[in-house]
Amino acid sequence: MARLLYNRGLAEPSQLELFIASDKRLSGDPFLLPDI
C-alpha cells in the first residue's frame, strides 16, 4: 500500500493525512448514481 501511495505522489505525511481524511461526501454508494 505504501508503494502505491508513493507512486501516486503521496510521499509526505501531510499529503497522506489529506488523502485518508478526504471529503466524506465523495465516498458515497456508487450504485446510487443513475444508470449504475
C-alpha angles and dihedrals in degrees: 000000000000091000092050092052091045091050088052090057098260101128103132122077091233091056091050092051091053091048094049095043094047123153109297090214088070094058098068127133108286090207089070089068116100116267094013 
